[in-house]
Amino acid sequence: RVQVVYEMMGMDFDIEFTQLIYEFAKTSQIEMKGILDGISYVELHPDNGNGNLSFDFHYDIKNLRIGRLLERMVRKKTIKNLESSLSNLKYLIEND
């Protein structure tokens, strides 16, 4: 379990992450609780020395008033974080 604080638009939001499933080089499932409740799934699908990585992120923002404002920002930040993570993963694989 990990407690983190996200800062967006000058506001702090507490979120707790709990690793539910982890299989090295196969799959990961993480639960989120706080202002943002949800679950994320990451799976690696090997394919003849290559591989495909799938990521599913399902979430619900509790406070509807703030939720409408944050929805776009959360989506944008998630995409940016995924792009960065994939770039880092690619670098590690290619420079091992």
Secondary structure, 3 states (H helix, E strand, C coil): CEEEEEEECCEEEEEEEEEEEEECCCEEEEEEEECEEEEEEEEEEEECCEEEEEEEEEEEECCHHHHHHHHHHHHHHHHHHHHHHHHHHHHHHHCC
